[in-house]
Amino acid sequence: MELIHIGFGNIVNADKIVAVVSPDAAPVKRLAVKAKQEGRCIDASAGRKTKAVIVMENGSVVLSALLPETIRGRTTQDEDGDEQ
């Protein structure tokens, strides 16, 4: 199990991530709103602007203040065996 730091002391299981997307597109915004209404949304942005939406295997949606590129870079570093 690999854990990825997504900002402000929050960590997710990298093996359970389905997608990391930008919240700017309308379908992604609808996905986040629907997840909030259904109680499947975890806001890990610490009150800051959401810059990435992480979709998990179990249908949960995690909001992060880090850019999707930053999160991708952290997953790539872990796959190569390098430390963060």
C-alpha positions, 0 to 999 in steps of 0.5 A: 500500500502506497500513501500519497500526501495530498496537502495539509497533512492529508494522505490517500492510498495511491493504489485506490486512486482512479483519476486525478482531474482538474475541477474546472470542467462542468462535469467534474463540478457536477461530480463533486456536488453530487458526491457532497450531496450523497456524503461521498466527498472528502474536502482535504483542501483545508479551506483553500481553493480546490485545484484537484479532484481525486476519484477513488475506487469506492466512489469517494471524491477527495478535494485537494488544494494541490494541482493535479500535476503535483499529485501525479508527480508524487505518485511517479516518485513513489513508483520509482522508489524515490523518497518525496 
